[in-house]
Amino acid sequence: MRTIDDKIIYALNTTIPTDSFCSQVNASAECKRLYEQLVDSYSQRENVIKKCISHVSEHVLQIKDKRAQDVDNPQLLKALRKEQTNLRLMQAEVNIEEVIKDRTLKIYYEKCRSSYKPPNLQL
């Protein structure tokens, strides 16, 4: 799901024309299209991460409830620790997403700032 972020420089280089080709390509429209792709990608990834966090949180709560009923079960403790680790990883993914998003938008802004200024781009 992060392909567009991984290839942002390539996408910008192929989207935005050099000065010699600027009359052949509408740079403003291309920058707008690329920005819309970025925003759509961010939205999809954010929704997926939130769903994963919600699912893992529910699973942690279920295991905690089972553990409260059977305190001496080592398998439940092991499962609880595993799920708590998964939850922490999912929560860390939110921070990773933010870093990737900032990096990509800075690169986007540097290349497209003269052609298209998104209405809600904040750097």
Backbone torsions as a table, in degrees:
resi	resn	phi	psi	omega
1	MET	NA	-10.6	-179.2
2	ARG	-101.6	17.5	-177.4
3	THR	-59.0	-43.3	-178.4
4	ILE	-63.2	-35.5	177.6
5	ASP	-71.7	-39.0	-179.4
6	ASP	-65.5	-30.1	-175.3
7	LYS	-113.1	26.3	-175.3
8	ILE	-63.0	-40.6	-178.6
9	ILE	-65.5	-42.9	176.7
10	TYR	-62.4	-44.8	-179.8
11	ALA	-60.9	-42.6	178.6
12	LEU	-66.9	-40.9	-179.9
13	ASN	-65.3	-33.7	179.0
14	THR	-85.6	-19.8	-178.4
15	THR	-87.5	-47.4	-174.8
16	ILE	-91.0	122.4	-178.4
17	PRO	-76.3	156.9	172.1
18	THR	-74.5	172.3	-177.9
19	ASP	-57.7	-34.9	-177.6
20	SER	-71.8	-21.6	-179.1
21	PHE	-111.9	9.4	-173.3
22	CYS	-64.8	-22.9	179.1
23	SER	-77.1	-18.2	-177.0
24	GLN	-90.0	-18.8	-176.1
25	VAL	-129.8	138.4	176.2
26	ASN	-85.1	96.8	-175.5
27	ALA	-63.7	-35.8	-179.8
28	SER	-62.7	-45.7	180.0
29	ALA	-66.5	-39.0	179.9
30	GLU	-67.7	-40.9	177.6
31	CYS	-65.2	-40.4	178.6
32	LYS	-62.6	-45.1	179.7
33	ARG	-61.3	-44.1	-179.9
34	LEU	-65.1	-40.9	178.4
35	TYR	-62.6	-41.7	178.1
36	GLU	-63.1	-36.9	176.0
37	GLN	-64.4	-42.4	179.0
38	LEU	-62.0	-47.8	-178.9
39	VAL	-62.0	-41.7	178.5
40	ASP	-63.6	-42.6	178.5
41	SER	-61.9	-44.7	179.3
42	TYR	-62.1	-41.0	-179.4
43	SER	-64.1	-46.2	179.7
44	GLN	-61.6	-46.3	-178.5
45	ARG	-65.8	-40.3	178.7
46	GLU	-61.6	-43.0	178.8
47	ASN	-63.4	-41.4	-179.9
48	VAL	-65.5	-43.9	-179.7
49	ILE	-64.0	-43.1	178.9
50	LYS	-63.0	-39.4	177.4
51	LYS	-64.3	-41.4	178.9
52	CYS	-63.5	-44.6	178.9
53	ILE	-61.7	-42.7	179.5
54	SER	-62.9	-44.4	-179.3
55	HIS	-63.9	-46.5	-178.4
56	VAL	-67.6	-36.9	177.6
57	SER	-61.5	-43.4	177.5
58	GLU	-62.4	-40.5	-180.0
59	HIS	-65.6	-39.6	177.4
60	VAL	-61.9	-44.0	179.6
61	LEU	-63.2	-39.4	177.8
62	GLN	-62.9	-44.5	179.9
63	ILE	-66.3	-38.8	177.6
64	LYS	-61.5	-40.6	177.6
65	ASP	-63.3	-44.7	177.7
66	LYS	-62.9	-40.1	-179.4
67	ARG	-66.0	-35.8	178.3
68	ALA	-63.7	-30.5	179.4
69	GLN	-82.4	-29.0	-177.5
70	ASP	-133.3	78.1	-173.5
71	VAL	-64.3	-30.8	-173.7
72	ASP	-87.4	4.6	-177.3
73	ASN	-85.5	110.4	-178.2
74	PRO	-69.8	-25.7	178.8
75	GLN	-66.0	-37.7	178.4
76	LEU	-68.2	-38.1	177.7
77	LEU	-64.1	-43.2	178.8
78	LYS	-62.9	-44.2	178.9
79	ALA	-65.1	-39.6	179.5
80	LEU	-63.4	-45.9	179.3
81	ARG	-62.4	-39.5	179.3
82	LYS	-63.6	-45.8	-179.0
83	GLU	-69.3	-34.8	176.6
84	GLN	-65.6	-37.4	175.9
85	THR	-64.1	-43.4	177.5
86	ASN	-60.7	-40.5	179.3
87	LEU	-63.5	-44.1	178.3
88	ARG	-61.7	-39.8	178.3
89	LEU	-63.8	-41.6	178.1
90	MET	-64.4	-40.7	179.3
91	GLN	-67.8	-34.8	176.5
92	ALA	-67.0	-29.5	179.4
93	GLU	-62.6	-30.5	176.5
94	VAL	-62.3	-43.9	178.3
95	ASN	-66.4	-39.7	177.9
96	ILE	-62.1	-42.7	177.7
97	GLU	-58.3	-42.6	-179.1
98	GLU	-63.1	-42.5	178.9
99	VAL	-64.2	-44.8	-179.6
100	ILE	-63.9	-43.1	179.9
101	LYS	-61.7	-46.5	179.4
102	ASP	-60.6	-45.0	-179.5
103	ARG	-61.2	-47.4	-178.1
104	THR	-64.6	-44.2	-178.2
105	LEU	-67.4	-32.4	175.7
106	LYS	-64.9	-43.8	178.5
107	ILE	-64.3	-44.1	178.5
108	TYR	-58.8	-48.1	-177.6
109	TYR	-61.3	-41.9	-179.5
110	GLU	-60.3	-37.3	-175.6
111	LYS	-87.2	-34.2	-173.0
112	CYS	-105.5	1.0	-173.3
113	ARG	-60.2	-30.6	179.7
114	SER	-83.4	-17.8	-176.4
115	SER	-100.8	-40.0	-174.8
116	TYR	-151.2	131.3	177.5
117	LYS	-115.4	107.8	178.6
118	PRO	-60.7	146.7	-176.1
119	PRO	-65.6	-29.6	-175.0
120	ASN	-121.8	25.4	178.7
121	LEU	-81.4	120.0	178.8
122	GLN	-123.1	120.7	179.4
123	LEU	-112.6	NA	NA
